[in-house]
Amino acid sequence: MAEQSTPQHQLATLIVECLNLEAVTPDQIDPDAPLFGGDLGLDSIDALEIALAVSKRYGFQLRSDNPENRQIFTSLRTLSEHIEQHRAA
């Protein structure tokens, strides 16, 4: 498993907390593993919860109609990189 960067770990913690993932710790989320359809078992409702939590924490919207969402939500790494590029300063 790849090592998490600090922003990835913060995001993993946010995901675990907002989804109440009791069987998973932030450290167990592989930055390159798929967020959906993988070991975490996340679904589209979880994506909405994550998007809401991200908008509250980082100050920008992850829009549901964004055609790049599938790519953005591919993995912890891709979501974290997207946040770092777009978050409010």
MMTF fields as JSON, N, C-alpha, C and O atoms, coordinates in Angstrom:
{
  "mmtfVersion": "1.0.0",
  "mmtfProducer": "UNKNOWN",
  "numBonds": 355,
  "numAtoms": 356,
  "numGroups": 89,
  "numChains": 1,
  "numModels": 1,
  "chainsPerModel": [1],
  "groupsPerChain": [89],
  "chainIdList": ["A"],
  "bondAtomList": [4, 2, 8, 6, 12, 10, 16, 14, 20, 18, 24, 22, 28, 26, 32, 30, 36, 34, 40, 38, 44, 42, 48, 46, 52, 50, 56, 54, 60, 58, 64, 62, 68, 66, 72, 70, 76, 74, 80, 78, 84, 82, 88, 86, 92, 90, 96, 94, 100, 98, 104, 102, 108, 106, 112, 110, 116, 114, 120, 118, 124, 122, 128, 126, 132, 130, 136, 134, 140, 138, 144, 142, 148, 146, 152, 150, 156, 154, 160, 158, 164, 162, 168, 166, 172, 170, 176, 174, 180, 178, 184, 182, 188, 186, 192, 190, 196, 194, 200, 198, 204, 202, 208, 206, 212, 210, 216, 214, 220, 218, 224, 222, 228, 226, 232, 230, 236, 234, 240, 238, 244, 242, 248, 246, 252, 250, 256, 254, 260, 258, 264, 262, 268, 266, 272, 270, 276, 274, 280, 278, 284, 282, 288, 286, 292, 290, 296, 294, 300, 298, 304, 302, 308, 306, 312, 310, 316, 314, 320, 318, 324, 322, 328, 326, 332, 330, 336, 334, 340, 338, 344, 342, 348, 346, 352, 350],
  "bondOrderList": [1, 1, 1, 1, 1, 1, 1, 1, 1, 1, 1, 1, 1, 1, 1, 1, 1, 1, 1, 1, 1, 1, 1, 1, 1, 1, 1, 1, 1, 1, 1, 1, 1, 1, 1, 1, 1, 1, 1, 1, 1, 1, 1, 1, 1, 1, 1, 1, 1, 1, 1, 1, 1, 1, 1, 1, 1, 1, 1, 1, 1, 1, 1, 1, 1, 1, 1, 1, 1, 1, 1, 1, 1, 1, 1, 1, 1, 1, 1, 1, 1, 1, 1, 1, 1, 1, 1, 1],
  "groupList": [{"groupName": "MET", "atomNameList": ["N", "CA", "C", "O"], "elementList": ["N", "C", "C", "O"], "formalChargeList": [0, 0, 0, 0], "bondAtomList": [1, 0, 2, 1, 3, 2], "bondOrderList": [1, 1, 2], "singleLetterCode": "M", "chemCompType": "L-PEPTIDE LINKING"}, {"groupName": "ALA", "atomNameList": ["N", "CA", "C", "O"], "elementList": ["N", "C", "C", "O"], "formalChargeList": [0, 0, 0, 0], "bondAtomList": [1, 0, 2, 1, 3, 2], "bondOrderList": [1, 1, 2], "singleLetterCode": "A", "chemCompType": "L-PEPTIDE LINKING"}, {"groupName": "GLU", "atomNameList": ["N", "CA", "C", "O"], "elementList": ["N", "C", "C", "O"], "formalChargeList": [0, 0, 0, 0], "bondAtomList": [1, 0, 2, 1, 3, 2], "bondOrderList": [1, 1, 2], "singleLetterCode": "E", "chemCompType": "L-PEPTIDE LINKING"}, {"groupName": "GLN", "atomNameList": ["N", "CA", "C", "O"], "elementList": ["N", "C", "C", "O"], "formalChargeList": [0, 0, 0, 0], "bondAtomList": [1, 0, 2, 1, 3, 2], "bondOrderList": [1, 1, 2], "singleLetterCode": "Q", "chemCompType": "L-PEPTIDE LINKING"}, {"groupName": "SER", "atomNameList": ["N", "CA", "C", "O"], "elementList": ["N", "C", "C", "O"], "formalChargeList": [0, 0, 0, 0], "bondAtomList": [1, 0, 2, 1, 3, 2], "bondOrderList": [1, 1, 2], "singleLetterCode": "S", "chemCompType": "L-PEPTIDE LINKING"}, {"groupName": "THR", "atomNameList": ["N", "CA", "C", "O"], "elementList": ["N", "C", "C", "O"], "formalChargeList": [0, 0, 0, 0], "bondAtomList": [1, 0, 2, 1, 3, 2], "bondOrderList": [1, 1, 2], "singleLetterCode": "T", "chemCompType": "L-PEPTIDE LINKING"}, {"groupName": "PRO", "atomNameList": ["N", "CA", "C", "O"], "elementList": ["N", "C", "C", "O"], "formalChargeList": [0, 0, 0, 0], "bondAtomList": [1, 0, 2, 1, 3, 2], "bondOrderList": [1, 1, 2], "singleLetterCode": "P", "chemCompType": "L-PEPTIDE LINKING"}, {"groupName": "HIS", "atomNameList": ["N", "CA", "C", "O"], "elementList": ["N", "C", "C", "O"], "formalChargeList": [0, 0, 0, 0], "bondAtomList": [1, 0, 2, 1, 3, 2], "bondOrderList": [1, 1, 2], "singleLetterCode": "H", "chemCompType": "L-PEPTIDE LINKING"}, {"groupName": "LEU", "atomNameList": ["N", "CA", "C", "O"], "elementList": ["N", "C", "C", "O"], "formalChargeList": [0, 0, 0, 0], "bondAtomList": [1, 0, 2, 1, 3, 2], "bondOrderList": [1, 1, 2], "singleLetterCode": "L", "chemCompType": "L-PEPTIDE LINKING"}, {"groupName": "ILE", "atomNameList": ["N", "CA", "C", "O"], "elementList": ["N", "C", "C", "O"], "formalChargeList": [0, 0, 0, 0], "bondAtomList": [1, 0, 2, 1, 3, 2], "bondOrderList": [1, 1, 2], "singleLetterCode": "I", "chemCompType": "L-PEPTIDE LINKING"}, {"groupName": "VAL", "atomNameList": ["N", "CA", "C", "O"], "elementList": ["N", "C", "C", "O"], "formalChargeList": [0, 0, 0, 0], "bondAtomList": [1, 0, 2, 1, 3, 2], "bondOrderList": [1, 1, 2], "singleLetterCode": "V", "chemCompType": "L-PEPTIDE LINKING"}, {"groupName": "CYS", "atomNameList": ["N", "CA", "C", "O"], "elementList": ["N", "C", "C", "O"], "formalChargeList": [0, 0, 0, 0], "bondAtomList": [1, 0, 2, 1, 3, 2], "bondOrderList": [1, 1, 2], "singleLetterCode": "C", "chemCompType": "L-PEPTIDE LINKING"}, {"groupName": "ASN", "atomNameList": ["N", "CA", "C", "O"], "elementList": ["N", "C", "C", "O"], "formalChargeList": [0, 0, 0, 0], "bondAtomList": [1, 0, 2, 1, 3, 2], "bondOrderList": [1, 1, 2], "singleLetterCode": "N", "chemCompType": "L-PEPTIDE LINKING"}, {"groupName": "ASP", "atomNameList": ["N", "CA", "C", "O"], "elementList": ["N", "C", "C", "O"], "formalChargeList": [0, 0, 0, 0], "bondAtomList": [1, 0, 2, 1, 3, 2], "bondOrderList": [1, 1, 2], "singleLetterCode": "D", "chemCompType": "L-PEPTIDE LINKING"}, {"groupName": "PHE", "atomNameList": ["N", "CA", "C", "O"], "elementList": ["N", "C", "C", "O"], "formalChargeList": [0, 0, 0, 0], "bondAtomList": [1, 0, 2, 1, 3, 2], "bondOrderList": [1, 1, 2], "singleLetterCode": "F", "chemCompType": "L-PEPTIDE LINKING"}, {"groupName": "GLY", "atomNameList": ["N", "CA", "C", "O"], "elementList": ["N", "C", "C", "O"], "formalChargeList": [0, 0, 0, 0], "bondAtomList": [1, 0, 2, 1, 3, 2], "bondOrderList": [1, 1, 2], "singleLetterCode": "G", "chemCompType": "PEPTIDE LINKING"}, {"groupName": "LYS", "atomNameList": ["N", "CA", "C", "O"], "elementList": ["N", "C", "C", "O"], "formalChargeList": [0, 0, 0, 0], "bondAtomList": [1, 0, 2, 1, 3, 2], "bondOrderList": [1, 1, 2], "singleLetterCode": "K", "chemCompType": "L-PEPTIDE LINKING"}, {"groupName": "ARG", "atomNameList": ["N", "CA", "C", "O"], "elementList": ["N", "C", "C", "O"], "formalChargeList": [0, 0, 0, 0], "bondAtomList": [1, 0, 2, 1, 3, 2], "bondOrderList": [1, 1, 2], "singleLetterCode": "R", "chemCompType": "L-PEPTIDE LINKING"}, {"groupName": "TYR", "atomNameList": ["N", "CA", "C", "O"], "elementList": ["N", "C", "C", "O"], "formalChargeList": [0, 0, 0, 0], "bondAtomList": [1, 0, 2, 1, 3, 2], "bondOrderList": [1, 1, 2], "singleLetterCode": "Y", "chemCompType": "L-PEPTIDE LINKING"}],
  "groupTypeList": [0, 1, 2, 3, 4, 5, 6, 3, 7, 3, 8, 1, 5, 8, 9, 10, 2, 11, 8, 12, 8, 2, 1, 10, 5, 6, 13, 3, 9, 13, 6, 13, 1, 6, 8, 14, 15, 15, 13, 8, 15, 8, 13, 4, 9, 13, 1, 8, 2, 9, 1, 8, 1, 10, 4, 16, 17, 18, 15, 14, 3, 8, 17, 4, 13, 12, 6, 2, 12, 17, 3, 9, 14, 5, 4, 8, 17, 5, 8, 4, 2, 7, 9, 2, 3, 7, 17, 1, 1],
  "groupIdList": [1, 2, 3, 4, 5, 6, 7, 8, 9, 10, 11, 12, 13, 14, 15, 16, 17, 18, 19, 20, 21, 22, 23, 24, 25, 26, 27, 28, 29, 30, 31, 32, 33, 34, 35, 36, 37, 38, 39, 40, 41, 42, 43, 44, 45, 46, 47, 48, 49, 50, 51, 52, 53, 54, 55, 56, 57, 58, 59, 60, 61, 62, 63, 64, 65, 66, 67, 68, 69, 70, 71, 72, 73, 74, 75, 76, 77, 78, 79, 80, 81, 82, 83, 84, 85, 86, 87, 88, 89],
  "secStructList": [7, 7, 7, 7, 7, 2, 2, 2, 2, 2, 2, 2, 2, 2, 2, 2, 2, 2, 6, 6, 7, 6, 6, 7, 7, 4, 4, 4, 1, 7, 6, 6, 1, 5, 1, 5, 1, 1, 6, 6, 7, 5, 7, 2, 2, 2, 2, 2, 2, 2, 2, 2, 2, 2, 2, 2, 2, 2, 1, 1, 7, 7, 7, 6, 6, 7, 6, 6, 2, 2, 2, 2, 6, 1, 5, 2, 2, 2, 2, 2, 2, 2, 2, 2, 2, 2, 1, 7, 7],
  "xCoordList": [0.833, 0.0, 0.883, 1.895, 0.488, 1.242, 1.061, 0.057, 2.048, 1.999, 1.072, 1.096, 0.257, -0.619, 0.159, 0.983, -0.114, 0.423, -0.439, -1.492, 0.01, -0.775, -2.171, -3.15, -2.301, -3.654, -4.514, -5.718, -3.902, -4.655, -5.136, -6.265, -4.288, -4.683, -5.822, -6.756, -5.747, -6.831, -8.141, -9.2, -8.064, -9.253, -9.774, -10.983, -8.871, -9.278, -9.991, -10.987, -9.485, -10.121, -11.52, -12.466, -11.65, -12.95, -13.93, -15.09, -13.472, -14.33, -14.797, -15.983, -13.861, -14.214, -15.222, -16.179, -14.997, -15.891, -17.265, -18.279, -17.316, -18.613, -19.456, -20.683, -18.819, -19.572, -19.715, -20.306, -19.175, -19.223, -18.724, -19.381, -17.566, -16.981, -16.322, -15.172, -17.057, -16.562, -15.489, -14.653, -15.505, -14.558, -13.275, -12.396, -13.169, -12.025, -11.406, -12.119, -10.085, -9.395, -8.851, -8.643, -8.62, -8.078, -6.795, -6.57, -5.953, -4.682, -4.874, -3.964, -6.033, -6.28, -6.732, -6.84, -6.999, -7.458, -6.243, -5.49, -6.067, -4.946, -5.199, -6.265, -4.236, -4.439, -4.773, -5.423, -4.327, -4.534, -5.651, -5.955, -6.262, -7.349, -8.632, -8.835, -9.5, -10.761, -11.621, -11.761, -12.197, -13.094, -14.422, -15.042, -14.85, -16.151, -15.955, -15.12, -16.731, -16.618, -15.41, -15.103, -14.726, -13.547, -13.817, -14.956, -12.77, -12.865, -13.75, -14.327, -13.862, -14.651, -16.154, -16.932, -16.562, -17.974, -18.819, -19.988, -18.244, -18.977, -19.905, -19.649, -20.997, -21.952, -22.227, -21.568, -23.197, -23.46, -23.947, -23.667, -24.667, -25.094, -23.863, -23.793, -22.895, -21.651, -20.916, -20.318, -20.964, -20.32, -20.94, -20.231, -22.267, -22.952, -22.531, -22.303, -22.428, -21.998, -20.568, -20.271, -19.701, -18.311, -18.268, -17.55, -19.04, -19.061, -19.529, -18.977, -20.542, -21.055, -19.994, -19.765, -19.359, -18.326, -17.14, -16.584, -16.761, -15.652, -16.006, -15.17, -17.243, -17.629, -17.613, -17.229, -18.031, -18.002, -16.57, -16.237, -15.731, -14.36, -13.441, -12.645, -13.553, -12.571, -13.099, -12.335, -14.382, -14.913, -15.149, -15.119, -15.385, -15.791, -16.705, -16.678, -17.509, -18.51, -17.951, -17.273, -18.243, -18.05, -19.425, -20.319, -19.587, -20.905, -21.263, -20.431, -22.507, -22.952, -23.018, -22.981, -23.114, -23.208, -21.856, -21.792, -20.776, -19.44, -19.105, -19.088, -18.838, -18.548, -17.265, -17.042, -16.422, -15.165, -15.295, -14.295, -16.498, -16.664, -16.128, -15.507, -16.364, -15.884, -14.367, -13.832, -13.691, -12.23, -11.82, -10.885, -12.519, -12.192, -12.307, -11.453, -13.379, -13.66, -13.041, -13.443, -12.073, -11.456, -10.817, -11.037, -10.024, -9.281, -9.064, -9.352, -8.563, -8.214, -7.217, -7.326, -6.254, -5.237, -5.864, -5.554, -6.733, -7.315, -8.244, -8.269, -9.003, -9.9, -9.082, -9.41, -8.033, -7.18, -6.507, -6.427, -6.023, -5.372, -6.364, -6.02, -7.595, -8.636, -8.918, -9.042, -9.018, -9.273, -8.135, -8.374, -6.904, -5.757, -5.73, -5.272, -6.218, -6.22, -7.342, -7.22, -8.425, -9.607, -10.021, -10.904, -9.418, -9.863, -9.676, -8.817, -10.516, -10.408, -9.127, -8.769, -8.46, -7.171, -7.35, -6.371],
  "yCoordList": [-1.176, 0.0, 1.247, 1.306, 2.229, 3.478, 4.277, 4.148, 5.095, 5.955, 7.139, 7.707, 7.512, 8.666, 9.954, 10.019, 10.98, 12.31, 12.913, 12.373, 14.024, 14.678, 15.079, 14.801, 15.727, 16.052, 14.804, 14.825, 13.73, 12.487, 11.922, 11.441, 11.977, 11.46, 12.291, 11.741, 13.606, 14.469, 14.139, 14.092, 13.911, 13.557, 12.178, 11.986, 11.219, 9.876, 9.942, 9.25, 10.77, 10.95, 11.534, 11.089, 12.53, 13.135, 12.096, 12.061, 11.261, 10.23, 9.238, 8.916, 8.762, 7.792, 8.396, 7.736, 9.661, 10.31, 10.598, 10.319, 11.155, 11.554, 10.342, 10.433, 9.213, 8.015, 7.028, 5.96, 7.385, 6.492, 5.089, 4.095, 5.02, 3.726, 3.111, 3.413, 2.256, 1.707, 0.646, 0.444, -0.026, -1.12, -0.657, -1.468, 0.646, 1.166, 2.342, 3.203, 2.374, 3.549, 4.342, 3.777, 5.641, 6.432, 5.848, 5.916, 5.272, 4.703, 3.491, 3.134, 2.863, 1.666, 1.976, 1.071, 3.251, 3.614, 3.834, 4.792, 2.936, 3.022, 4.209, 4.287, 5.134, 6.302, 5.952, 6.733, 4.776, 4.409, 3.389, 3.037, 2.913, 1.934, 2.654, 3.813, 1.972, 2.618, 2.937, 2.114, 4.142, 4.508, 3.773, 3.407, 3.564, 2.934, 1.608, 1.487, 0.613, -0.714, -1.486, -2.563, -0.943, -1.613, -2.124, -2.44, -2.205, -2.754, -1.93, -2.47, -0.62, 0.223, 0.02, 0.281, -0.447, -0.7, 0.561, 0.534, 1.673, 2.926, 2.955, 2.302, 3.733, 3.853, 5.324, 6.206, 5.59, 6.964, 7.852, 9.051, 7.29, 8.068, 8.507, 9.642, 7.602, 7.941, 9.072, 9.94, 9.055, 10.118, 11.471, 12.471, 11.504, 12.75, 13.211, 14.4, 12.279, 12.598, 13.155, 14.133, 12.527, 12.987, 14.385, 15.256, 14.601, 15.907, 16.997, 18.098, 16.688, 17.653, 17.958, 19.12, 16.927, 17.106, 17.904, 18.76, 17.62, 18.339, 19.815, 20.684, 20.104, 21.506, 22.273, 23.441, 21.607, 22.26, 22.469, 23.536, 21.467, 21.521, 22.402, 23.172, 22.286, 22.934, 24.162, 24.837, 24.461, 25.714, 25.78, 26.869, 24.645, 24.683, 23.495, 22.484, 23.641, 22.627, 21.554, 21.857, 20.307, 19.205, 19.002, 18.429, 19.467, 19.469, 18.087, 17.408, 17.695, 16.373, 16.282, 15.184, 17.431, 17.411, 17.587, 17.769, 17.533, 17.666, 16.392, 15.301, 16.529, 15.327, 14.608, 13.463, 15.271, 14.664, 13.92, 13.42, 13.836, 13.226, 11.806, 11.426, 11.027, 9.637, 9.605, 8.767, 10.522, 10.596, 11.187, 10.697, 12.242, 12.9, 11.918, 11.891, 11.106, 10.185, 8.802, 7.844, 8.686, 7.391, 6.803, 5.639, 7.622, 7.129, 8.269, 9.426, 7.942, 8.961, 9.954, 11.161, 9.444, 10.303, 11.303, 12.493, 10.846, 11.748, 12.766, 13.926, 12.354, 13.28, 14.318, 15.504, 13.884, 14.79, 15.802, 16.984, 15.353, 16.257, 17.295, 18.468, 16.866, 17.791, 18.842, 20.027, 18.412, 19.343, 20.346, 21.542, 19.865, 20.76, 21.816, 22.937, 21.459, 22.406, 23.433, 24.543, 23.089, 23.939, 24.527, 25.384, 24.099, 24.549, 26.042, 26.669, 26.592, 28.015, 28.262, 27.486, 29.326, 29.624, 29.969, 30.245],
  "zCoordList": [0.0, 0.0, 0.0, 0.698, -0.784, -0.858, 0.427, 1.126, 0.715, 1.9, 1.628, 0.536, 2.612, 2.468, 2.729, 3.641, 1.915, 2.216, 3.325, 3.666, 3.878, 4.934, 4.445, 5.138, 3.268, 2.791, 2.556, 2.809, 2.078, 1.863, 3.192, 3.291, 4.213, 5.516, 6.103, 6.686, 5.951, 6.436, 5.723, 6.349, 4.416, 3.639, 4.038, 4.166, 4.234, 4.662, 6.003, 6.214, 6.909, 8.213, 8.041, 8.691, 7.167, 6.893, 6.34, 6.749, 5.421, 4.821, 5.886, 5.969, 6.693, 7.744, 8.717, 9.12, 9.092, 10.054, 9.461, 10.099, 8.246, 7.693, 7.293, 7.261, 6.99, 6.605, 7.762, 7.6, 8.926, 10.09, 9.751, 10.061, 9.118, 8.736, 9.969, 10.286, 10.649, 11.909, 11.72, 12.601, 10.589, 10.374, 9.682, 9.391, 9.419, 8.67, 9.419, 9.934, 9.475, 10.007, 8.815, 7.742, 8.994, 7.879, 7.297, 6.088, 8.158, 7.693, 6.782, 6.033, 6.835, 6.027, 4.61, 3.783, 4.318, 2.977, 2.085, 2.262, 1.131, 0.192, -0.75, -1.361, -0.876, -1.735, -3.181, -3.876, -3.638, -5.04, -5.248, -6.388, -4.178, -4.305, -4.714, -4.351, -5.469, -5.859, -4.643, -3.739, -4.627, -3.53, -3.66, -2.662, -4.899, -5.138, -5.845, -6.742, -5.435, -6.031, -5.527, -6.037, -4.532, -3.982, -2.587, -2.242, -1.782, -0.43, 0.502, 1.446, 0.24, 1.131, 0.953, 1.871, -0.23, -0.475, -0.519, -0.134, -0.984, -1.041, -2.255, -3.268, -2.13, -3.229, -3.529, -2.978, -4.401, -4.836, -3.694, -3.689, -2.733, -1.568, -0.776, -0.305, -0.633, 0.054, -0.673, -0.037, -2.012, -2.788, -2.458, -2.343, -2.306, -1.944, -0.551, -0.329, 0.376, 1.747, 1.742, 2.428, 0.971, 0.878, 0.27, 0.761, -0.802, -1.466, -0.498, -0.484, 0.304, 1.28, 2.34, 2.678, 2.854, 3.875, 3.316, 4.005, 2.074, 1.436, 1.274, 1.521, 0.859, 0.657, 1.984, 2.028, 3.057, 4.376, 4.858, 5.375, 4.691, 5.217, 4.369, 4.906, 3.035, 2.162, 1.422, 0.732, 1.552, 1.031, -0.461, -1.034, -1.113, -2.518, -2.807, -2.105, -3.85, -4.175, -5.106, -6.088, -4.782, -5.733, -6.362, -5.741, -7.577, -8.198, -8.757, -9.358, -8.545, -8.994, -10.515, -11.071, -11.198, -12.66, -13.347, -14.563, -12.567, -13.146, -13.931, -13.361, -15.246, -16.048, -15.632, -16.027, -14.838, -14.407, -13.077, -12.561, -12.512, -11.19, -11.114, -10.122, -12.153, -12.124, -11.95, -11.225, -12.618, -12.505, -11.155, -10.521, -10.715, -9.447, -8.281, -7.395, -8.289, -7.19, -7.399, -6.739, -8.302, -8.568, -7.313, -6.979, -6.624, -5.467, -4.488, -4.794, -3.326, -2.333, -2.938, -2.72, -3.691, -4.304, -5.284, -5.221, -6.183, -7.183, -6.534, -6.946, -5.534, -4.834, -4.066, -4.088, -3.395, -2.641, -3.568, -3.234, -4.728, -5.677, -6.188, -6.334, -6.459, -6.924, -5.85, -6.156, -4.609, -3.504, -3.372, -3.211, -3.44, -3.298, -4.408, -4.188, -5.59, -6.71, -6.572, -7.09, -5.889, -5.905, -4.563, -4.52, -3.491, -2.166, -1.989, -2.61, -1.112, -0.806, -0.019, 0.867, -0.344, 0.299, 1.769, 2.462]
}
